[in-house]
Amino acid sequence: MKVLIIGGTRRVGPHLVRGLSGRGHQVTVFHRGISQATLPPGVSELIGDRRDYARFAEQMAAVDCDVVVDMVCSDDHDARSLVENFATRVRRAVVISSYEVYSAYEDAWNRRSSQQPMPIREDAPKRAQVHLYGTDRRYDKVLVEEEILKAGGEGFPYCILRWPALYGPGDTTPREWYYVRQALDRRRWILLPGGGQSIFCRGYLENMAVSICLAVESPQACRQIYNAADTQALTNRQIAEAVAEIVGHRWDVVSVPRTLAPQVPQTQALPFSVDPYDIEPHLQFDLTKIRTDLGYEDKVAPDRALARTVRWLCDNPPPAAWLPVSYDDVDRALSAACVHLDREDNPNP
């Protein structure tokens, strides 16, 4: 098939391009020319800005494709443009969405308890609050899905993939650095809010490329929504212990109440506390539908995926912003946690 990828040069994109090309598809990548990637022979490139909607329409009119994959559809304007340009031209439009659409994520973002059952199925409640990160960002996957589903009711052949937190060599949101940096610095303790029992579902970059390949090739994916993630979900404590083992380090895990953990500003990359995978309630996907309908399985097992990610981070340390609190802040929280635990153990000294 002829497949057009909108985006495709960052994060999952290069894995997807190689995967589709390796399966014999004719691939064209439309991107801004900002991020460069080594693409396989025979892959075509088209440079442009999808948010210059008039020019985008002109460029898309000249592209012959059977399937379009939109990896960077960020708001309702982007979604509307996608529908207008491809509604009557393609067998399928695969649109990447996110765990952020679920009500459980809204509860976690606002630091409130949730009654949503886990794991999260595709028919779970979606969040009511739009523009969770502010209107200036022009980013809201709820608005994207609303526009796509509306068009689907009129015949638009969509498939929506809801992705988890991404990770892997080269990823631009290296949450694992919280653990890796401290292991490299030979910290004796690691602070984990809530004992590190959070489950924040994750998707290795190569594995998420597989989810798109299946959505592209399977007729059954038309007008369907799928959760996609690694099939094994690790707790924060499991990640911390695995990271230490990978880099040849040992440490003690110190559980602290979330109220005592150092806090960072709420951003999309680090939304909750000093540990970027700390979340309450859990965010764990139910993968029954994509595994049953499309036959999804991990290309790279999560233990090997984590090991590859950790080794890459050791060789390519990210900016200091990825541990946005100082060790002094962490140590103060550790001391406070010890006092807190001592008071619990000895309420009447």
C-alpha positions as CSV (number, residue, x, y, z in Angstrom):
1,M,0.0,0.0,0.0
2,K,0.9,3.6,-0.4
3,V,1.2,5.1,3.2
4,L,1.6,8.8,4.0
5,I,3.0,9.6,7.4
6,I,2.4,13.1,8.8
7,G,5.3,13.5,11.2
8,G,7.5,10.5,11.3
9,T,11.0,11.8,12.0
10,R,11.0,11.8,15.9
11,R,10.3,9.3,18.6
12,V,8.2,6.4,17.2
13,G,8.3,7.8,13.6
14,P,11.7,6.4,12.4
15,H,10.7,2.9,13.7
16,L,7.4,3.2,12.0
17,V,9.0,4.2,8.6
18,R,11.4,1.3,8.8
19,G,8.6,-1.1,9.8
20,L,6.3,-0.1,7.0
21,S,9.0,0.0,4.4
22,G,10.3,-3.4,5.5
23,R,6.8,-4.8,5.1
24,G,6.8,-3.7,1.4
25,H,4.7,-0.5,1.7
26,Q,5.5,2.6,-0.3
27,V,6.1,5.3,2.3
28,T,6.0,9.1,2.1
29,V,6.9,11.2,5.1
30,F,5.5,14.7,5.5
31,H,7.4,16.7,8.1
32,R,8.7,20.2,8.9
33,G,12.3,19.5,8.2
34,I,13.3,20.3,11.7
35,S,14.1,16.8,13.1
36,Q,16.2,14.7,10.8
37,A,16.1,11.0,10.7
38,T,17.9,8.4,8.6
39,L,15.2,6.9,6.4
40,P,15.3,3.7,4.4
41,P,16.0,3.8,0.6
42,G,12.9,4.4,-1.4
43,V,11.1,6.5,1.2
44,S,9.9,9.8,-0.1
45,E,10.0,13.1,1.9
46,L,7.8,16.1,1.7
47,I,8.6,19.2,3.7
48,G,5.8,21.5,5.0
49,D,3.9,22.7,8.0
50,R,0.6,20.9,8.6
51,R,-0.7,24.0,10.4
52,D,-0.3,26.1,7.3
53,Y,-3.7,24.6,6.4
54,A,-4.0,26.2,3.0
55,R,-0.5,25.1,1.8
56,F,-1.0,21.8,3.5
57,A,-4.2,21.2,1.4
58,E,-2.3,22.0,-1.8
59,Q,0.5,19.6,-0.9
60,M,-1.8,16.8,0.2
61,A,-3.8,17.1,-3.1
62,A,-0.7,16.0,-4.9
63,V,0.0,13.0,-2.7
64,D,-1.4,9.6,-3.8
65,C,-1.9,7.3,-0.8
66,D,-4.1,4.5,0.4
67,V,-3.6,5.1,4.1
68,V,-2.6,8.2,6.1
69,V,-1.0,8.0,9.5
70,D,-1.3,11.3,11.5
71,M,1.2,11.2,14.3
72,V,1.0,14.9,15.2
73,C,-2.7,15.7,15.2
74,S,-2.9,17.9,18.3
75,D,-6.2,19.7,18.3
76,D,-9.6,20.0,16.6
77,H,-8.2,22.3,13.9
78,D,-5.6,19.7,12.9
79,A,-8.3,17.0,13.0
80,R,-10.6,19.0,10.8
81,S,-7.9,19.6,8.3
82,L,-7.1,15.9,8.2
83,V,-10.7,15.0,7.5
84,E,-11.1,17.7,4.9
85,N,-8.1,16.5,2.9
86,F,-8.5,12.7,3.2
87,A,-12.2,11.9,3.9
88,T,-12.9,10.5,0.4
89,R,-9.4,9.5,-0.6
90,V,-8.1,6.8,1.8
91,R,-9.0,3.4,3.0
92,R,-8.0,4.4,6.5
93,A,-6.7,7.3,8.6
94,V,-4.7,6.2,11.6
95,V,-4.7,8.9,14.3
96,I,-2.5,8.8,17.4
97,S,-4.3,9.8,20.6
98,S,-3.2,9.4,24.2
99,Y,-4.0,8.1,27.7
100,E,-4.7,11.8,28.5
101,V,-8.3,11.5,27.1
102,Y,-9.4,9.3,30.0
103,S,-11.2,10.6,33.1
104,A,-8.6,8.8,35.2
105,Y,-5.9,11.0,33.9
106,E,-7.9,14.1,34.6
107,D,-8.3,12.9,38.2
108,A,-4.6,12.3,38.5
109,W,-3.7,15.6,37.0
110,N,-5.9,17.4,39.5
111,R,-4.5,15.2,42.3
112,R,-7.9,13.8,43.3
113,S,-9.1,10.3,44.0
114,S,-10.8,8.4,41.3
115,Q,-13.5,5.7,41.2
116,Q,-12.6,4.5,37.6
117,P,-11.9,0.8,37.4
118,M,-8.5,-0.5,36.3
119,P,-7.3,-1.5,33.8
120,I,-8.8,1.1,31.6
121,R,-10.9,-0.1,28.7
122,E,-11.5,1.8,25.5
123,D,-15.1,2.5,26.6
124,A,-14.0,4.0,29.9
125,P,-15.2,7.6,30.6
126,K,-13.3,10.4,28.9
127,R,-12.3,13.5,30.8
128,A,-14.7,16.5,30.9
129,Q,-12.1,19.2,31.2
130,V,-10.7,20.4,27.9
131,H,-7.4,22.4,27.4
132,L,-6.0,20.6,30.4
133,Y,-2.6,22.3,29.7
134,G,-4.0,25.7,28.8
135,T,-5.4,27.1,25.6
136,D,-2.1,28.6,24.4
137,R,-0.6,25.1,23.7
138,R,-3.1,24.2,21.1
139,Y,-3.1,20.6,22.3
140,D,-6.0,18.5,23.4
141,K,-6.5,14.9,22.3
142,V,-10.1,15.0,23.5
143,L,-10.9,17.6,20.9
144,V,-9.0,15.6,18.3
145,E,-11.1,12.5,19.0
146,E,-14.4,14.4,19.1
147,E,-13.7,15.7,15.6
148,I,-12.5,12.4,14.2
149,L,-15.5,10.5,15.7
150,K,-17.9,13.1,14.3
151,A,-16.4,12.6,10.8
152,G,-16.5,8.8,11.4
153,G,-20.3,9.0,11.7
154,E,-20.3,10.5,8.3
155,G,-18.1,7.8,6.8
156,F,-14.6,8.8,7.6
157,P,-12.5,5.6,7.8
158,Y,-10.6,6.3,11.0
159,C,-8.6,4.2,13.5
160,I,-7.6,5.8,16.8
161,L,-4.7,4.5,18.8
162,R,-4.4,5.7,22.4
163,W,-0.8,5.5,23.5
164,P,0.7,5.5,27.0
165,A,3.9,7.2,28.2
166,L,6.6,6.6,25.6
167,Y,10.1,5.6,26.3
168,G,13.2,4.3,24.5
169,P,16.5,5.4,23.1
170,G,16.2,8.8,21.5
171,D,12.9,9.6,23.2
172,T,12.4,13.3,24.0
173,T,10.7,12.7,27.4
174,P,13.2,10.5,29.2
175,R,11.4,9.8,32.5
176,E,13.7,7.0,33.3
177,W,16.5,9.6,33.8
178,Y,15.1,10.1,37.3
179,Y,16.3,6.7,38.3
180,V,19.3,6.4,35.9
181,R,21.0,9.7,37.1
182,Q,20.7,8.8,40.7
183,A,22.1,5.3,40.0
184,L,25.1,6.7,38.1
185,D,25.7,9.1,41.0
186,R,25.7,6.1,43.3
187,R,23.0,7.5,45.6
188,R,22.6,5.3,48.6
189,W,18.8,5.7,48.7
190,I,16.1,6.5,46.1
191,L,13.0,8.3,47.1
192,L,9.7,6.8,45.8
193,P,6.4,8.4,46.7
194,G,3.9,6.0,47.9
195,G,6.5,3.2,48.0
196,G,6.8,3.2,44.3
197,Q,3.6,1.2,43.8
198,S,2.3,3.4,41.0
199,I,1.6,1.8,37.6
200,F,2.0,4.3,34.8
201,C,1.5,2.3,31.6
202,R,4.4,2.7,29.1
203,G,5.1,2.0,25.5
204,Y,8.5,1.3,24.0
205,L,9.0,3.2,20.8
206,E,9.5,0.1,18.6
207,N,6.5,-1.6,20.1
208,M,4.3,1.4,19.4
209,A,5.4,1.4,15.8
210,V,4.1,-2.2,15.6
211,S,0.7,-1.0,16.8
212,I,0.5,1.4,13.9
213,C,1.6,-1.2,11.4
214,L,-1.2,-3.5,12.5
215,A,-3.7,-0.6,12.3
216,V,-2.5,0.2,8.8
217,E,-2.8,-3.3,7.5
218,S,-5.9,-4.7,9.2
219,P,-9.3,-4.0,7.6
220,Q,-10.8,-4.8,11.1
221,A,-9.2,-1.7,12.5
222,C,-11.5,0.6,10.5
223,R,-13.6,2.9,12.7
224,Q,-12.1,1.4,15.9
225,I,-10.4,2.8,18.9
226,Y,-7.5,0.8,20.5
227,N,-5.4,1.2,23.6
228,A,-1.8,0.3,22.8
229,A,1.0,-0.2,25.3
230,D,3.7,-2.7,26.4
231,T,1.9,-5.9,27.5
232,Q,3.7,-5.9,30.9
233,A,3.2,-2.9,33.2
234,L,6.0,-2.2,35.8
235,T,5.6,-0.4,39.1
236,N,7.9,2.5,39.8
237,R,9.7,0.3,42.4
238,Q,10.3,-2.4,39.8
239,I,11.7,0.2,37.4
240,A,14.0,1.6,40.1
241,E,15.3,-1.8,41.1
242,A,15.8,-2.9,37.5
243,V,17.7,0.3,36.7
244,A,20.1,-0.2,39.6
245,E,20.8,-3.7,38.5
246,I,21.4,-2.7,34.9
247,V,24.0,-0.1,35.9
248,G,25.6,-2.3,38.6
249,H,24.4,-0.3,41.6
250,R,22.5,-1.1,44.8
251,W,20.3,1.2,46.8
252,D,17.6,1.2,49.4
253,V,14.1,2.2,48.4
254,V,12.6,4.8,50.8
255,S,8.9,5.2,50.7
256,V,7.6,8.7,51.4
257,P,4.1,10.0,51.6
258,R,3.2,12.1,48.5
259,T,2.7,15.1,50.8
260,L,6.4,15.0,51.8
261,A,7.8,14.4,48.3
262,P,9.4,17.3,46.5
263,Q,6.9,18.8,44.0
264,V,7.6,20.1,40.5
265,P,5.5,22.4,38.4
266,Q,2.7,20.6,36.5
267,T,3.8,20.1,33.0
268,Q,2.9,17.5,30.4
269,A,6.3,15.9,30.7
270,L,6.6,15.8,34.5
271,P,3.0,16.0,35.7
272,F,2.9,14.9,39.3
273,S,5.9,14.8,41.6
274,V,9.7,14.4,41.7
275,D,9.3,10.8,40.4
276,P,7.9,11.3,36.8
277,Y,6.2,7.9,36.9
278,D,4.4,8.6,40.2
279,I,0.7,8.8,39.6
280,E,-2.5,8.4,41.6
281,P,-4.7,6.7,40.6
282,H,-2.9,4.1,38.5
283,L,-3.0,4.5,34.7
284,Q,-3.0,0.9,33.3
285,F,-4.5,0.0,29.9
286,D,-6.6,-3.0,29.2
287,L,-5.0,-4.4,26.0
288,T,-7.6,-7.1,25.3
289,K,-9.1,-5.4,22.3
290,I,-5.9,-4.7,20.3
291,R,-4.4,-8.1,21.1
292,T,-7.6,-9.9,20.1
293,D,-8.6,-7.9,17.1
294,L,-5.1,-7.1,15.6
295,G,-2.9,-9.7,17.2
296,Y,-0.7,-7.2,18.9
297,E,2.4,-8.5,20.8
298,D,5.5,-6.6,22.0
299,K,8.3,-6.6,19.4
300,V,10.7,-6.0,22.3
301,A,10.0,-7.4,25.7
302,P,9.8,-4.8,28.4
303,D,12.8,-6.0,30.3
304,R,15.0,-5.7,27.2
305,A,13.4,-2.4,26.3
306,L,14.2,-0.9,29.7
307,A,17.8,-2.2,29.5
308,R,18.3,-0.6,26.1
309,T,16.8,2.7,27.3
310,V,18.9,2.8,30.4
311,R,22.1,2.1,28.5
312,W,21.3,4.8,25.9
313,L,20.6,7.3,28.7
314,C,24.0,6.5,30.3
315,D,25.6,7.4,27.0
316,N,23.3,10.3,26.2
317,P,22.4,12.1,29.5
318,P,19.5,14.6,29.0
319,P,19.5,18.2,30.3
320,A,19.4,18.8,34.0
321,A,15.8,19.8,33.8
322,W,14.9,16.1,33.8
323,L,15.7,16.0,37.5
324,P,14.1,19.4,38.3
325,V,14.8,19.3,42.0
326,S,18.2,19.3,43.7
327,Y,19.6,16.4,45.7
328,D,19.3,18.8,48.7
329,D,15.5,18.9,48.2
330,V,15.4,15.1,47.9
331,D,17.5,14.6,51.0
332,R,15.3,17.0,53.0
333,A,12.3,14.9,51.9
334,L,14.2,11.7,52.9
335,S,14.9,13.2,56.3
336,A,11.3,14.3,56.7
337,A,10.1,10.8,55.7
338,C,12.3,9.2,58.3
339,V,10.9,11.5,61.0
340,H,7.4,10.8,59.8
341,L,8.0,7.0,60.0
342,D,9.7,7.2,63.4
343,R,6.6,9.1,64.8
344,E,4.3,6.4,63.3
345,D,6.4,3.7,64.9
346,N,6.7,5.5,68.2
347,P,3.6,7.6,68.7
348,N,4.4,8.2,72.4
349,P,8.1,8.6,72.7
